Every structure is written in C-alpha cells, then in structure tokens.
Amino acid sequence: MSRQLRIGLVAGEASGDQLGVGLIRALKLHYPAAIFVGVGGSKMRSEGFESLFPIDRLSVMGFLEPLKRLPELLRIRRTLFHHFLDNQFDLVVGIDSPDFNLGLEEKLRKKGIKTAHYVSPSVWAWRQGRVKKIARAVDLMLTLFPFEEAFYREHHVPATCVGHPLAETLSIETDTLSARQQLNLPVDGQVLTVMPGSRASEVATLGQLFLEASQYCEAQLPGLQIVVPTASPERRKQLEVILEDYPDLPVMLLDGQSLTAMAAADVVLLSSGTSALEAMLLKKPMVVSYRMGKCTFALVSRMAKVSFVALPNLLAGKALVPELLQDAATVENLSEAVLGFFCQPDRVAELEKRFTQLHYSLRHGGSEAAAKALAQLIEAE
C-alpha cells in the first residue's frame, strides 16, 4: 500500500491483551510499518500499540454491571468509531468482549471498513440468535476451537480456526521443577495455586471463598504452599485486604506470573474462564468454580445450551474436572474437590494424558495463523 497501514484492535480484558500482543507481533511480520491503535493493555502497549482508553474501562460482566456503565461504554464506542472512520483504518479487529465489539464492528463494516472478530462468543452455547448479528458485523471470524469454525460455516459466516496461541507457545511437557525454582518454592512440597479472577467483582465474590477453602486444605495437608497470582496492582490490593483475615495462611502473592504459578502447582483452584484452558495446557488438575448474581445466574442457566462451562470439559464433551458453580461453590465442596486430586495420583496421571491429547488438538498456528488470515482479508478486493 502507498500509505501507512492502519489496524485497529479493541481488547476489553487481560486475556484479550494477551491475544492482542501475539497478534500485533505476527502482523508486524506482514506489515512492519503498520500502526496499531484502539484499546489494549500493557502487553499490547509494549509493542508500540496506542491505547485510546484504559483496558479496564471495557471490563464488565453480567447483565447489570454493563447497564450501570452504559453511558461511558457508549461514549467510548462512539469515540472509537469516529477515530477509525475519520482516519481511514484498513482493518478493525475486536478481540473478545463481544457485547462491546460486535456493535462497533457492525457500524464500521456498514461504512466500508473491513472488520474481524478474534475469539468467538459462545453462540453455540447460548443466545444462538446472535450469529445473525455476527454475520452483519464481521468479514471474518477467527475461532480458537475447531467446533466453532464448523458452527459458523453452517451459518454462512466466514470463519477460520487458528487454535489458541498458548497451545502453540506452551510446551507439551510442563517443567514444574523450573517453575518452582523461579518462585523459590520447595521442590518436593505440595503447592496449590489459587486464581479467583481478574475482575474486581470476581475477586470480591470468590476471593474469600477460595482462601477459606485453601485454609481448610492446608489444615489437612500441613506444609501446603498456596500461591495466588494477581492480575493487576488493583487486584493485589484487593486480595491483600482479604488476606488480613488469614494471618497464618502460607500465601505467596505474585504480581502477574499466572502461567508460572500454575506450572508450579500440583492442583489449581480457579474461576471459570480462560485460566481453565491455560491450566489444561499446563496439564494441571483443576477445580473450576464461579458465582454471579442470582438473577444473572437464573437467566444464563435458562438460556444455556451446553452441559459444561469449563473449557476442558467442553472440549472433551464430558466432565474431566469438577465444576462447582453458584450454590455448589461452598468451602466444603471446593476443599473436597481439591483434596481429591492431592490424594489420587492415578486420577491425576490419567487426566494429564487426556489434557495432552487436547493440547495437540488445539495446535492450528495461533497468532501466526490469525495474522495470515487477516492479511488475506486486508489484501482481498
């Protein structure tokens, strides 16, 4: 192209920032002089990305929280729309955050700007009618999982499965010893990694619950080391306040380093989301939990069209790991599930084999495959 290529990226949370930085690096191999602008976090900014708004302003969940923040979210989306349109961007990619990004993508596509969405919303699981809006909003859907690509093709939406970038970058064999050495953890000790979420609301809902379960497990397993990676300085402060009620609990708080913390673990207790996939790729037995508002949970439960929420279970089509949601998310249930993995090595070994098979099934090229598909979209007439 005779002018500098402009690519817009809009990520709304930490997992999107991780995907975004890989995409920027891969796209730079195709377009070294391109500029990247939109919304992203510290990882994307480290690659020269210009973020017009802090990424956490888009990080909302459920039904009620977005309504409370609606005026601000609409203002941000309106500003991004005019920026991308006025500066004649060649491509805009929404990274996850479908409730925010699909509306933006649809408006831009109507104006002739090419659009793509990276990470399919769970239309195959619930609210399948959204596929009609997606068809209007995007020129290309980039999916992480093979069954998603098949779903979109059935509904006549251009789609390419690129796999998950972490399936490409993470080794099939996890080096637990090295991870423990990096964190100065006992090589032969027992380690529980606890991850109550990256959002303030998740930590508020799950933080105390997870720590109480950890305290119970530590009482049953003297010497158990508990590792808690924090997603941001704000989440660390939030957890520090909660930990004031557990002065004797052997907790190591980390700034980031979630992958290292999971690699070092024997078992991971985590909130449902991307971290479950990461734990699977690291071959770690896990207990998956989540709580949300009662009204939100009731609505989601009625609309859900799948039997599982944890990605390892969804990918396998059966319950490989425990899912303890809403009222089932109690200290007793969580503790029992966590201790079950510590006490059943044969079960853990079988789970590791299954996770290895799933890891191989998700290797489709990752960021490089996504960049190649987007380059073809940019250059198509």
C-alpha positions in Angstrom: 0.0 0.0 0.0 1.2 3.5 -0.8 0.2 4.9 2.7 0.9 3.5 6.1 -1.4 0.7 7.1 -3.7 1.3 10.0 -5.0 -1.5 12.1 -7.5 -1.1 14.9 -7.6 -3.5 17.8 -10.1 -3.4 20.7 -9.4 -5.7 23.7 -11.5 -5.5 26.8 -9.7 -7.5 29.4 -6.4 -9.2 30.4 -7.0 -12.3 28.2 -7.6 -10.1 25.2 -4.4 -8.2 25.9 -2.5 -11.5 25.8 -4.1 -12.4 22.5 -3.6 -8.9 21.2 0.1 -8.7 21.8 0.6 -12.0 19.9 -1.5 -10.7 17.0 0.5 -7.5 16.8 3.8 -9.3 16.7 2.6 -11.6 14.0 1.0 -8.9 11.9 4.3 -6.9 12.1 5.9 -9.7 10.1 3.4 -9.0 7.3 3.3 -5.2 7.7 6.4 -3.9 9.6 5.4 -0.2 9.2 1.8 -0.7 10.3 0.4 1.4 13.2 -1.9 -0.2 15.8 -4.4 1.8 17.7 -7.5 1.1 19.8 -7.9 -0.3 23.3 -5.4 -2.6 24.9 -3.4 -3.3 28.0 0.3 -3.2 29.0 1.3 -6.1 26.9 -0.1 -4.6 23.7 1.4 -1.2 24.5 4.8 -2.8 24.9 4.7 -3.5 21.1 4.1 0.2 20.3 0.3 -0.1 20.4 -1.6 3.2 21.1 -4.5 2.6 23.6 -7.0 5.4 23.4 -8.7 4.2 26.7 -7.6 2.1 29.7 -8.5 -1.5 29.0 -10.3 -1.9 32.4 -12.9 0.6 31.3 -14.3 -2.1 29.0 -14.0 -4.9 31.6 -17.6 -5.5 32.6 -19.6 -8.7 33.2 -23.1 -10.0 33.7 -26.3 -8.0 32.8 -26.5 -5.4 35.5 -22.9 -4.0 35.5 -22.9 -3.1 31.8 -26.2 -1.2 32.3 -24.7 0.8 35.1 -21.8 1.7 32.9 -23.8 2.1 29.7 -23.3 5.9 29.2 -19.5 5.6 29.5 -19.3 2.5 27.3 -21.4 4.1 24.6 -19.2 7.2 24.7 -16.0 5.1 24.3 -17.5 3.1 21.4 -18.6 6.3 19.7 -15.2 7.8 20.1 -13.5 4.7 18.7 -16.0 4.6 15.7 -15.2 8.1 14.7 -11.4 7.6 15.2 -11.3 4.5 13.0 -13.6 6.1 10.4 -12.0 9.5 10.2 -8.5 8.1 10.0 -9.5 5.6 7.2 -8.4 2.4 9.0 -7.8 -0.6 6.8 -9.0 -3.2 9.3 -10.5 -3.2 12.8 -10.4 -6.4 14.9 -12.5 -6.8 18.0 -10.7 -9.1 20.5 -13.3 -10.9 22.6 -15.7 -8.5 24.5 -18.5 -9.3 22.0 -21.2 -7.2 23.7 -19.0 -4.1 23.1 -17.1 -5.0 19.9 -19.8 -6.5 17.7 -21.8 -3.3 17.7 -18.7 -1.3 16.8 -17.7 -3.7 14.1 -21.2 -3.7 12.6 -21.2 0.1 12.3 -17.7 0.2 10.8 -18.5 -2.5 8.3 -21.5 -0.6 7.1 -19.1 2.3 6.4 -16.8 0.1 4.3 -14.1 -0.7 6.8 -13.1 -4.3 6.9 -13.7 -6.0 10.3 -12.9 -9.2 12.0 -13.6 -10.7 15.4 -10.9 -12.7 17.3 -12.3 -15.3 19.8 -15.9 -16.4 19.1 -18.5 -15.5 21.6 -20.2 -18.7 22.9 -23.1 -18.5 20.4 -23.0 -22.3 20.2 -23.7 -22.5 23.9 -26.4 -19.9 24.4 -28.2 -17.0 22.6 -27.6 -18.6 19.2 -29.6 -15.9 17.5 -26.5 -13.7 17.9 -25.0 -15.4 14.9 -27.2 -13.2 12.7 -25.7 -10.1 14.1 -22.2 -11.5 13.8 -22.9 -12.2 10.1 -23.7 -8.5 9.7 -20.8 -7.3 11.8 -17.7 -9.2 10.5 -15.9 -10.1 7.4 -14.1 -12.8 9.2 -14.5 -14.7 12.5 -11.3 -16.1 14.0 -12.1 -19.0 16.3 -9.9 -20.8 18.9 -11.6 -24.2 18.7 -12.4 -26.4 15.7 -16.1 -27.0 16.6 -16.6 -23.2 16.5 -15.4 -22.9 12.9 -17.8 -25.7 11.9 -20.7 -23.9 13.6 -20.0 -20.6 11.7 -19.7 -22.3 8.4 -23.1 -23.9 8.9 -24.5 -20.4 9.4 -22.6 -19.0 6.3 -20.2 -16.8 8.3 -16.6 -16.8 7.0 -14.5 -18.3 9.8 -11.0 -19.7 10.3 -9.9 -21.8 13.2 -6.5 -20.6 14.3 -6.3 -22.6 17.5 -5.2 -21.0 20.8 -1.9 -19.2 20.7 -0.9 -20.7 24.1 -1.4 -24.2 22.5 1.4 -23.2 20.2 3.7 -21.4 22.6 3.4 -23.7 25.7 5.4 -26.9 25.6 3.6 -30.2 25.6 5.7 -31.1 28.6 5.4 -28.7 31.6 8.5 -28.1 33.6 7.1 -27.9 37.1 10.6 -28.1 38.7 11.8 -25.0 36.8 8.6 -23.1 37.7 9.1 -23.8 41.4 12.7 -22.7 41.3 11.7 -19.5 39.7 9.2 -18.8 42.5 11.6 -20.1 45.2 9.1 -22.8 46.2 10.0 -26.1 47.8 10.8 -28.6 45.0 9.2 -31.6 46.8 6.5 -29.7 48.6 2.8 -29.6 47.8 1.6 -26.5 46.0 -2.0 -25.2 45.5 -2.4 -22.2 43.1 -5.5 -20.2 43.7 -6.9 -17.8 41.0 -10.2 -16.0 42.0 -10.3 -14.0 38.7 -9.0 -10.9 37.1 -12.0 -8.6 37.7 -12.8 -6.7 40.9 -16.2 -8.3 41.1 -14.8 -11.8 40.7 -12.3 -11.3 43.5 -15.0 -9.7 45.7 -17.2 -12.8 45.1 -14.6 -15.6 45.1 -11.6 -14.3 46.9 -12.7 -15.1 50.5 -14.4 -18.3 49.4 -11.2 -19.6 47.7 -9.0 -18.6 50.7 -11.3 -20.3 53.2 -11.1 -23.5 51.1 -7.3 -23.1 50.9 -7.2 -22.8 54.7 -9.2 -26.0 55.1 -6.9 -27.8 52.6 -3.8 -26.5 54.4 -5.1 -27.9 57.7 -5.4 -31.3 56.1 -2.1 -31.1 54.3 0.5 -29.5 56.7 3.2 -27.6 54.7 0.9 -26.9 51.8 2.1 -23.8 50.0 -0.6 -21.5 48.5 0.3 -19.3 45.5 -2.0 -16.5 44.4 -1.0 -14.7 41.2 -2.7 -11.3 40.9 -3.9 -9.8 37.6 -3.1 -6.2 38.3 -1.9 -3.9 41.2 -5.6 -3.2 41.9 -6.4 -6.9 42.3 -3.3 -7.3 44.5 -4.5 -4.6 46.9 -8.0 -6.1 46.9 -6.6 -9.5 47.9 -4.2 -8.0 50.5 -7.2 -6.7 52.3 -9.0 -10.0 52.2 -5.8 -11.8 53.4 -5.7 -9.7 56.6 -8.3 -12.2 57.9 -5.9 -15.1 57.3 -2.6 -14.1 59.0 -1.4 -17.6 59.4 -2.2 -18.9 55.9 1.1 -19.6 53.9 0.2 -17.5 50.9 2.6 -16.2 48.3 1.1 -13.3 46.4 2.5 -12.7 42.9 2.4 -9.8 40.5 1.2 -11.5 37.4 3.2 -14.7 36.6 -0.1 -16.7 36.4 1.4 -19.3 34.0 4.4 -19.8 36.2 2.2 -20.1 39.2 0.1 -22.7 37.5 3.1 -24.6 36.2 4.5 -24.8 39.7 1.2 -26.2 41.2 0.1 -29.7 42.0 -3.6 -28.5 41.8 -5.2 -25.3 40.7 -8.4 -23.7 42.2 -9.7 -21.2 39.7 -12.6 -19.1 38.5 -14.2 -20.3 35.2 -12.7 -18.6 32.2 -9.5 -18.6 30.1 -7.4 -19.7 33.1 -9.1 -23.1 32.9 -7.7 -23.5 29.3 -4.3 -22.4 30.5 -4.3 -24.9 33.3 -5.3 -27.6 30.9 -2.5 -26.8 28.5 -0.1 -26.9 31.5 -1.6 -30.4 32.3 -2.7 -29.3 35.8 -5.6 -30.9 37.6 -8.1 -28.1 38.5 -11.2 -27.3 40.3 -13.4 -24.8 38.4 -15.8 -22.5 40.2 -17.9 -19.4 39.7 -20.6 -17.3 41.4 -22.7 -14.4 40.0 -25.8 -12.6 40.9 -28.8 -14.8 41.4 -30.8 -13.1 38.7 -28.0 -13.2 36.3 -27.3 -16.9 37.0 -31.0 -17.7 36.6 -31.1 -16.0 33.2 -27.9 -17.6 32.0 -29.0 -21.1 33.2 -32.2 -20.9 31.2 -30.5 -19.9 28.0 -27.6 -22.2 28.2 -27.5 -25.0 25.5 -24.4 -26.9 26.8 -23.8 -29.1 29.8 -20.5 -27.7 30.9 -18.8 -24.3 31.4 -15.2 -25.3 32.0 -13.3 -25.3 28.7 -11.5 -28.7 29.3 -15.0 -30.3 29.8 -16.4 -28.5 26.8 -13.6 -29.7 24.6 -13.7 -33.2 25.8 -17.5 -33.4 25.8 -17.5 -34.8 29.3 -16.7 -33.9 32.9 -12.9 -34.2 33.2 -12.6 -31.7 36.0 -15.1 -30.6 38.8 -17.3 -27.6 38.1 -18.7 -26.1 41.3 -21.0 -23.2 40.4 -23.2 -20.8 42.3 -24.8 -22.6 45.3 -22.5 -25.6 44.8 -19.5 -23.3 45.3 -19.1 -23.9 49.0 -16.0 -24.2 51.2 -16.7 -27.9 51.8 -17.3 -28.8 48.2 -14.2 -26.9 46.9 -12.0 -28.3 49.6 -13.1 -31.9 49.0 -12.6 -31.5 45.2 -9.1 -30.0 45.7 -8.0 -32.6 48.2 -9.3 -35.3 45.9 -6.6 -34.5 43.4 -3.9 -34.4 46.0 -4.9 -37.9 47.3 -5.5 -39.7 43.9 -2.3 -39.8 41.9 -3.7 -42.3 39.4 -6.6 -40.0 38.6 -4.1 -37.1 38.1 -1.9 -39.2 35.7 -5.0 -40.1 33.6 -6.1 -36.5 33.5 -2.6 -35.4 32.3 -2.8 -37.9 29.4 -6.2 -36.5 28.4 -5.0 -32.9 28.6 -2.1 -33.8 26.4 -4.4 -35.1 23.7 -6.5 -31.9 23.9 -3.4 -29.8 23.7 -2.4 -31.3 20.4 -5.9 -30.9 19.0 -5.7 -27.1 19.6 -2.5 -26.5 17.6 -3.6 -24.7 14.4 -1.0 -22.0 14.1 -2.2 -19.5 16.7 -1.2 -15.9 16.3 0.7 -16.6 13.0 -2.4 -18.3 11.5 -4.6 -15.4 12.7 -2.2 -12.8 11.1 -2.1 -14.7 7.8 -5.9 -14.9 7.6 -6.2 -11.1 8.4 -3.5 -10.3 5.9 -5.6 -12.1 3.2 -8.6 -10.1 4.3 -6.8 -6.8 4.1 -5.5 -7.6 0.6 -8.7 -9.0 -0.8 -10.5 -6.8 -3.2 
